[in-house]
Amino acid sequence: MEIKPNYIVDEQNHKIAVQLDIKTFEKIEEIFENYALSHLMQEEDNDDGEILDLEQAKEYYDTLEKQE
């Protein structure tokens, strides 16, 4: 994956933000979600010590509060 960032700078030419094309952003978002799911699957469930399978991890992930 090639990332082509567009930097947004302030009056002193300091980088303050980055702009990405939507396809790159969506790919990064997918990578983060897959990473989070894999960690949820590896962690033990606090209630009964059972390791989560993929569907359980997805269900749990969907209940987590998302930042907008």
C-alpha positions, 0 to 999 in steps of 0.5 A: 500500500502506497500512502500519498499524504498531503500535509496541511501546514500553519503560517510558520510552515509547521505540519499540523495535519495530514490529508489522505485519499479515501481509499487509503483511509479505508484500507488503514481503517480496515487494518486497525479493525482487523488488528483489534479483532485479532487481539479480541480473539486472543484475549480471554473473555472475563466471564468464563475464561473462554477465548473468543472465536471470530464471530464472538469477537466481531459481535463484541467489537460492534458493541464498543463505542466508536469515536466519530 
